[in-house]
Amino acid sequence: MMPIDLTRFPFVRSILVARGPQLAVQLAAVAGLLLVIAAGLLGTPVGSRNPATVLVWIAWWAALMIVAVPFFGRLWCGICPLPLPGEWLQRGALLRPRGRGRGMGRPWPRRLRGLWVQNAAFVIVALFSLPVLTQPRLTALLLAGLVLVAIAISLVFERRSFCRYLCPVGGFIGLYAQAAPLEVRVRDPRVCADHTTKTCYTGSADGYGCPWLVFPATLTSNVSCGVCLECLRTCPLDNVAIRLRPMGADLRRSAPVRIDEAFKSLVLIGSALVYAFVLLGPSSALRAAAAAVGSPSWLAYAAGFLLVTVVLVPGLFLAATRLGRSVGRNHLSAKEGLQRFAPALVPLGLAAWAAFSLGFVLTNASYILPALSDPIGLGWDLLGTTSMPWTPMGGTLASWALAAIVLVGLAWSSRHVRAVAEDLAGGVRMAIPVWGFSFLVTAGLLWVFVA
Amino acid sequence: MLRTSSEHLARIALALVTLAVPLAVAVAWWGAHRSTSAVTIHGRVSEAGGWLPGTLRAVVGTPLRLRLVSDDVVHGFAVGRSDAAPLDIPPGQVVETTLTFDQPGTYTFYCTRWCGPDHWRMRGVIEVSGGQPAAPEIVEPLYESLGIDIDAPHPASALPSVRPSAERGESLGIEMPEGFRSRQDFIARPPAETWQSLRLDSSTRGLSDSQVWDLVAYQWRSTTTDAALQEGQALFAQNCAACHGESGGGDGVIALSTPVPVSFGILEGTALSVPQGIALSVPEGIADAVPAAAATHLAGEQPPSPADFTDPSTMLGASSALLQGKILRGGMGTGMPYWGPILTEAQLWALTDYLWTFQFGETS
């Protein structure tokens, strides 16, 4: 399938280039964020009745993982309200550039570049996720805290350093955005090479230099592109396109990914396994342990979480690639094995997260309307749904749907694993151990979803 | 010019959004708490604070509007010694009710749902003032007027070899001798003592020991009513079964799942200070009655398990007056709550009568 260039349609292009529509959506998102923070701080502390927890962790999370990321990639990052106050203060403007702005514009420290800080931020937030998930006040404080950190980072460091290097969700979305059928790319890199001012990176009167610190001409994947549309506005040569493409197109890159990106892929697979087991699995004792932050049982849970996500899953994967190297009679280094094969796990990881999120939303979606009907717990019944009982949806059919999603992810990943093995001249034999790893992960998920 | 004005418009829109949302929430919040005369009471499991506020004030004849909100699990709300049906309070929802008092005094409100191991601590008081105080009704508890020490052990002085049966006792067709007929006769004396007295009475000369025990069981049954037993059963299921077990064996779910969390703590005036900074107001007089046995818990001793009503060796040594006293006052060095401010006199006796079904009732 040839990519379809959406920006070739004048109407679509004009909507995307104009700042008004994007700002309108951003303001709506800011309003939503403020409502969520206010409800979290003032509303009922009952997690299942407060919009802070219900809208963020049930509605938003499901929409992100089941729809937005798989089909639109990083589009959410283009309207995410968390970095907007900082960005607006940094720029001194809401729309087009107006003067220097207020930020100090320092470059992000070289040592902290890459995904390592994001990986750590994700793991730390994940360790505390159950209390955050269930306690509206903590959710509100986390979101408000992220906004404040983003403001501070934006005022000291250049552009969207917060999103690029710190946001715990950003790295997550970026990794799986590679599977999405939507991309921002330059039409012809040679045009960029000849364009001396590189306004897409340096900025112009029409827009800002890439907030995500990416030179669009070098974009080969969605990992670091925040779909903010600035390059579309600043390119005077009409050389930037937003395209529909086959899903997973980024994963066919032949170059190895950075080791931090490979590690992220493995940490996220491990996290999906733990989350599915804890939140959808049969053990209420485990859920209680995950919620009892600071207790000995929580420490055991945290140790288990770290063991699985940081040691066990990456270790098993490393062992699989090393075994593949042996049976495929290849001279791949351990590091390169990770860098080559880890991207192939993106479809399986995305499927695991999508399935887990679908299971979670089916179980808990009936909390959404009651929470909206009485958003700050004052006894209102705005939608007539305040007393709607909790009704988990799905049943057996849903279990099989979750299993089917994971199996599609397995098949999709397996195809990529084979392609990588063949690229490395290791043949099918080299792919077999990595397939074994993928089967193991899939079996674990199926056990939770179906058994 | 055009650019500046669109930027200004955008800023106005942003200002509207950032001001409007918090302002709307704040106004709604303020309005809801100001425009109503209702008192909002938050309910949390005792470990997290119980009822907040725990003390309310009302005036005789003036309706007291309450907005009840549970901040965690399903709680129930009821006022002690009243006939009003308990209200369920689902978490996060607002339940409104109105109370009107016709007598001044101190009323206890309490949770009627087993919300947690310390459920019984979830109590509060309503101080009602004004109006003409009713003539002070000082009723000495029966156990006190009979001089019964409800904290002392009460082993049975005689035990049956088979489970006594009221039905068999009735079928004997023997008229109970004088001194064993009235309800007062039954509730004042432990069954084991009654059996010993009956055994010596000439009217039971031709009966076996077991048959005399059947007569004792019949004495209980003939001095209570079906309605009282039904009410007692319902009260037991609602208030006692979680610790004492549905079958009365002292093996309720809370007793099994956690050591009885008795920690009366230090008595300070009329408040029982308990761990985690929770303080429950206790009606005057009750705190004084909490036995010295509570001090054993301060020393870290594990309190005994809930009483086993199926055990004849202790039950048959207890009179109804003693059992009623234990329910009324609670304590005894155990986690037993005090039910005096909650249950009416009739309810206390109905519950006491029901306890004998674990000794004398039909096992089927």
Interface residues (C-beta under 8 A of the other chain):
Chain A: G20 L23 L27 V30 A31 L34 L35 A38 A39 L42 T44 P45 V46 S48 R49 N50 W88 A93 L94 L95 R96 R98 D374 I376 G377 L378 G379 T386 S387
Chain B: R3 S6 E7 A10 R11 A13 L14 V17 T18 A20 V21 P22 V25 A26 A28 W29 A32 R67 V69 S70 D71 D72 P91 G92 Q93 V94 E96
